[in-house]
Amino acid sequence: MATSNTASRKRKYHESYIEHGFTSIITSKGEEKPQCVLCGDIFSIEAMKPSKMKRHLTSCHPEHANKDGEFFKYKAQAMKRMRLDADGQFQSQTKAAIEVSYEISLKIAQMKKPHTIGEELIIPCAYDIVRLLIGEDHVKKLSSLPLSNNTVQRRISDMSNDICKQVIAEIKNTPFGLFSLQLDESTDVEDCAQLMAFTRYVRDGHLKEEFLFCKSLETTTKAIDVFEKVQVFFEMYGIQWGNLCGVCTDGAPSMLGSRSGFQTLVKDKSPTVTGTHCMIHRQMLAAKTLPDILQGILENVIKAVNWIKRRALNNRLFRQLCQEMGADHEVLLYHTEVRWLSKGKVLKRVLDLRAEMCEFFSKMGQNEFQSIFKNQNLFGLAYLVDIFNCFNQLNLNLQGRDASVLELVEKFKAFIMKMQLWSCKLKDNKYFMFPTLSEMIETSGFELNIEFINAMIKHLAILCEEFSRYFPQLSTESFTLVRDPFGMNVEDVPEIFQEEFIEMLNDSLAKNRYQTIPLNEFWLSLIEMYPLISESALRTLIPFRTTYLCENAFSTLMTIKTKKRNRLQVEDDLRCAISTTKPKIKELVLKKHKQT
């Protein structure tokens, strides 16, 4: 060891090292250390070797690996010009430059831009701004700003790790240790399966939702593959399965399978966990059933749209016809079975362009599609436009952050009651609740025949049955204790916290809080005073009931990982882009200078 230390002290900087992109710096302790002229990173004395310097250059700055010594000398001179004196001004400016590089790198990630934009666009623009607005003398200060492709990547990685550590620490320190997960799996631009995970837990008196990880599933996407990814992450950061109180996934067999699905594997680890099938997915499944007469209209409309859209010539001719007829739209919309509710927008566009489509099919000799726009079929199309609009509105109401099970259940109950009301109104020949249909009946002068009325009534009855089948908890699961604790009787409360419940009933301060603050905050404010009943309430409130955050994050992922950036390890960029937790940049800057 002594020999090694002696050798380290004898290593001195040689002028030839500039060929590998390194200059030297004298630290505050009087030690000479190697410093990269491209990123400004300072290394230990042991790194004062050509082989290590060359390795850093080729691995961290490969785009500059073939540059000559004059290029690196220019970079070194620019860096040395920033060393104003020995009283700390240089160190202060270097720290400032590194801090700026972190801030800019964070914004690059948040805006989902390529890492190369720093040196290709931001730095040149900054040079022009400073030169024209401030003065040529200040331009040289920008030369120490590290924003190369690899530097930005490292900065984003540093900030991602910092955010992840903060989130893990918050999870471990949350009251009762409770947290929940939502997970979803999808493929990226390279057809690589990506597993997305978000978490919800208590932080500073509020429920906080945060991005947890995005991991590639290298081979299969079976339940055990998903489980192992989560297990490895938990073990890496010391997260306990027993503290997991809820997990929400989509309805795929790999997730919900009763024997070997992911949720089953999770319950083997944590028997008290609440497993949930995403309510948004269930709503889409429940809305799929149609009576034969309405299904026939829908299928014919889709065929007509596809006949136009699948042929480039037809598409161009139809666009020209729409322009000539002064239509509000010029193109029809495709639908996708994966996004089944997209049919609503397709139907609305067809209804808006019905005159243009009739004219087009007549000119093209496609009389088979003319029946779509006959009066009774047109009434059926108008009804489908209205009912799909209702589905889409409900779907939008289910989306968003901070959605609690109480709010979602109430929305579904209200929608079912509305459908029951609509059915009664249809029996009385009232159509005002379907505005498109109502307007069409008034303007056409025709009456809706009994066959279509019965089809609509049957459809609403089927929908009520399907919603009840996909959401059995609407009638069987009670959230009264959480929603209206002061309206319950002591006998209806579990014995384990009946005494605590009595104390809360007679707490005027608790009653006042219940009436004046949101329900989540009310229960969080009682954690210390009434821990048993509060924990029970939190086990209802903390679990996710949709996978909205994962779905939204996949959209961000597709923006970040494009065909031109298909080799990007997307997790770090994704975490910096969508996390609500901010990286501690000043601490990261200090760590960069701890060697000096």
WOCORKA-V66116 format. One record per backbone hydrogen bond with DSSP energy under -1.0 kcal/mol. NH is the residue of the N-H (numbers start at 1). CO is the residue of the C=O. Records with the same first field share a line. If there is no record, write none. Layout:
NH->CO + CO
This chain:
5->1
6->2
7->3
8->4
9->5
10->6
17->14
18->15
19->16
20->17
21->18
22->17
23->35
25->33
27->31
30->27
33->25
35->23
36->41
37->21
40->36
43->34
47->44
48->45
49->47
53->49
54->50
55->51
56->52
57->53
58->54
59->55
60->56
61->57
64->61
65->62
67->64
72->68
73->69
74->70
75->71
76->72
77->73
78->74
79->75
80->76
81->77
83->80
84->82
92->88
93->89
94->90
95->91
96->92
97->93
98->94
99->95
100->96
101->97
102->98
103->99
104->100
105->101
106->102
107->103
108->104
109->105
110->106
111->107
112->109
113->108
117->114
118->115
120->116
121->117
122->117
123->118
125->121
126->122
127->123
128->124
129->125
130->126
131->127
132->128
133->129
134->130
135->130
138->135
139->136
141->138
142->139
143->140
145->142
152->148
153->149
154->150
155->151
156->152
157->153
158->154
159->155
160->156
161->157
162->158
163->159
164->160
165->161
166->162
167->163
168->164
169->165
170->166
171->167
172->168
173->169
174->171
177->174
178->175
179->243
180->200
181->246
182->198
183->248
184->196
186->194
188->192
191->188
194->186
195->215
196->184
197->213
198->182
199->210
200->180
201->208
203->206
206->203
208->201
210->199
212->197
213->197
215->195
217->193
226->222
227->223
228->224
229->225
230->226
231->227
232->228
233->229
234->230
235->231
236->232
237->233
239->234
243->240
244->241
245->179
247->274
248->181
249->276
255->252
256->252
257->253
261->257
262->254
263->255
265->261
266->262
267->263
268->264
270->266
273->270
274->245
276->247
278->249
279->545
282->278
283->279
284->280
285->281
286->282
287->283
288->285
295->291
296->292
297->293
298->294
299->295
300->296
301->297
302->298
303->299
304->300
305->301
306->302
307->303
308->304
309->305
310->306
315->311
316->312
317->313
318->314
319->315
320->316
321->317
322->318
323->319
324->320
325->321
327->322
342->339
343->340
344->341
346->342
347->343
348->344
349->345
350->346
351->347
352->348
353->349
354->351
357->353
358->354
359->355
360->356
361->357
362->358
363->359
364->360
366->361
367->365
369->366
370->367
372->369
373->370
374->371
378->374
379->375
380->376
381->377
382->378
383->379
384->380
385->381
386->382
387->383
388->384
389->385
390->386
391->387
392->388
393->389
394->390
395->391
396->392
397->393
398->394
408->404
409->405
410->406
411->407
412->408
413->409
414->410
415->411
416->412
417->413
418->414
419->415
420->416
421->417
422->418
423->419
424->420
425->421
426->422
427->423
429->426
430->425
434->431
438->434
439->435
440->436
441->437
442->438
443->439
444->440
445->441
453->449
454->450
455->451
456->452
457->453
458->454
459->455
460->456
461->457
462->458
463->459
464->460
465->461
466->462
467->463
468->464
469->465
470->466
471->467
474->471
475->472
476->472
477->473
483->479
484->480
487->484
488->485
492->489
493->490
497->494
498->495
501->497
502->498
503->499
504->500
505->501
506->502
507->504
511->507
512->508
513->509
514->510
515->511
516->512
517->513
522->518
523->519
524->520
525->521
530->526
534->530
535->531
536->532
537->533
538->534
539->535
540->537
541->537
542->538
551->547
552->548
553->549
554->550
555->551
556->552
557->553
558->554
559->555
560->556
561->557
562->560
568->565
570->568
574->570
575->571
576->572
577->573
578->574
579->575
585->583
588->584
589->585
590->586
591->587
592->588
594->591
596->593
